[in-house]
């Protein structure tokens, strides 16, 4: 079974840049998109989601902002939105979409960025704490649980092109990296790093500044985190830079599980 996670940096722009062709070529069973940034009525007239998929959207209240979408060939048995807690308890920013399918669960997440100002960094870190507690019970599931999305954190020096120069940058702060270490200590498995091993510097996001794409000066901030049941089923994990970044500033991450 194939899963795709992709921050599309605005679905309307991605449509103009040819994302429909990627939907077909990836041939995924479940596609989880982040930063959709559109309400259903804002999608282009005459355009439709790819054939064969049922689609669930969780949009931000603010137009043109955030939002996630999950597409499934297997349908949905149950869906819920948000992580609860005290920080944006109603998930007005459209960041968490939990979908239950026949035999597995997906948690599609777009974690906040703290790069704009100090208040947003505080919001991000409080949000992270609640989200970690929210997903922790899913570790004990007897069925596969797939957590994915743009988590806006590069965990280790393998996940960022210039670790020393970014040591004080949001997304690579010591407390963020420690939080990610604790997340893995809880029992979540970083599918890509576990599959390719340490020392491989392969990225999933590139800034639009300073020729970052051309020079491959990127960050790996898009993840698949798996509970132990799903981790035992890994066949392959890939980050598809070639072609994918023609559509977005993020590359799609593809996970194949044997179940």
N, C-alpha and C positions, 0 to 999 in steps of 0.2 A: 504494500500500500504506500502511495506517495503523498507526502505533505509538502506544501510550499509556504514559506513565510516571506513577505515582501512589503517593505515600506515603499509605497508607490509615489509619495511626495505629491499627492493630489491626483485623484482618479481621472478628473477631466483632462488634465494635462497629459496623463499617461495614455489616455485614449487617443489623443491627438498624435502621440508619439508611437503608436502601434502596439499597445499592450495586448490587443486581441490576438495577435499572432503568437505571443508568448503564452497566453492561456492555452492555446491549442497545442503548441510544441512541448510544453512541460507535461502535459497528460497526467495531471495530478488528480488524486481522489478528493483531497481537501486543500483549498487555497485560503490562506489567512493573510489579509491585507491590513496594513496600518497607514495612518495619515491619509485617509480617504478624502477628507475635507470637502464633502458634498452631501447634501440631503438628497433623497431619491428624486425629488422634483427638480433638482439642479443638474441632473445628468443630461447629456445631449439628447435632443429629440431624435427619435428613430433608433437610438442605440439601445442594446440590451446586453445583459450579462451573458456569458457563454452558454450555449446549449448544453443541456444535460446536468446543470448545476442548480441546486436550490441555494438561495442567498439570504443571509441574515446580516443586517446592518445595525451598527450602534453608533449613532452620530452625536457629535457635540452639539450643545445648545447654540453655541456661537457659530454662525455660518462661516464656511470656509476654513474651519479649524479642526484639527485632530480627527478622531473617528476611526473605527475599525469595521472590517467586513469579513465574514467567513462564507466561503462557497463550498458546497459539499455535493458530491455525486451520490452519497449514501443517505441523504436526507438528514433530518434532525429529530431526535426523540424529545429533547428538552433544551431550552436556552435560558440563560440568565445574564444580566448585565451589571457590571460594577463589582467592586470588592467589598462594599459596605464600609464599616469603620467610621471614623470621625472626619477624615480628610476627604473632601468631595464625596460624601457618603452616597449621593445619588448619581455619581459619575457623570456629572454634567459636561465633562470634557470628552466623554466617549472613549474610554481607554481600556476597558476590560469586557470581553465577550466570551462567555463560557458556553460551549455547545456540547451536548451529549448525543452520541451517535450509537448505532448498534454495535456494542462491544468496545467502545473507547470514548474518551473525553478529550476535548481540545480547549485550551485556555489561551485566547488571542489577546495580546497585551501591547499597548503602546505606552511605555513608561515616560513620565514627564522629563523634559530637559531642564537643567538648571543654569543654562549658559547665559540667560538674558540679564538676570539681576539676582541679588542676594536673597530676596524674598522667594523667588522661584526655586532657588537651590534648597531653601528651608522646606518649601512645599514638597519638592522632589524627595528629600530624605525622609520626611514624615510619611509620604505616600509609599515609599519603598518599604518602610517598616511594616505598615499595614498590609501591603500586598504579600510580603513574605509570610505573614501569619495566615493570610487568606488562602494561599495555595498549599500550605504545609499539610493539611489533612488529606489532600489528594495523593500524597506519597504512599499512603497505606492501601490505596485502591488495588483490588485484585485484577482490574482491567488496565490496559495501557492508558496513560495520561500524557498528553503532549502539550507542553507549555511553550509558547513561541512568541516572537515579536521583536520589535525594536526596543531594547532595554536601556539604551542611551548610556551604557557603561562599557568601557573596555576593561576586561578583568585583569589581564596580566600584560607584561611587556611584549609578549608575543602577539598581542591583540592591537598594537598601535605602532605606527611607524617611528615616532619620536617620543619615547617615554620620558626622557629627561626634560625635554622642552615642554611637555604637557603635564608635568607633575602637579601643577596648580590649576589645571583646567578642569571645569566641570565635565564629568564623564570619565575622569581618570584620577579623581581625588583619592587619597588614602582611605578615607572612611567609606567611599563608594566601593572601592576594590575589596575592602574587608567585608563589607556587606555581601558582596558576591561570593566571597570565600565561604561565608557562613551559610549562604543559600545552598552551596554544594555540600557543605557539611551536614545540612539537614537531610540530604539524601538525593537531591536532584543531580542528574547527570548531564553535563555539557556535551551534547551529542557530537558536535563538530570537533571540539578539541580532543575528546576521547577517541574519535575515529582517526584523525590525522596525526595526533601526537603533539608533543611540545616541540617548540623550535620552528614550527611552520608559521610564517607571518603572512597570513592570507586575510584580506580585509573585506568588509561588506558595505562600508560607507566612505565617501570621499567628499571633502569640502569643495565648494565651487570656486574657492580662492586659490591663488598661487599655483596653478597647474597641478593641483593635487591628484587629479585623475590620471593625467598623462605621466606623472612621475610616480604613481602608485603610492602616494602618501596618504594612507587610509587608516581607518579604525574598524575593528570587528565589534559591532555593537548589536548585531542581529543574531538571535540565538534560537536553538531548540533545546529545551530542558525537559528531561524525561524522568518519569518515576521508574523504579527498578524493573517493573514488568515491561515497560516499553523499551528500556535500555537494553534488555536482553534480546530484543528483536531487531537491532540495527543491522541493516545491510549496507547502506551507503549514506554519506552526507556530503553535499557539495555547495559551494558558493559560486554562483554563475556570474562572474564579472563580465565576460565577453557578451556583448549584446544587451545584457540586463541593464547596464548603466546608460544605455541609450534612452531608456524610458524614465529612469529615476536617478537620484544621487545615491541610492542604495541598490545593491545587487540582490537578487532573490536567493534564498537559502532553500535547498531541496533535501528532504529527508526521506529515505526509503526504509520502511519497516517490513519485516517478514511476518505478517499475520493476516 
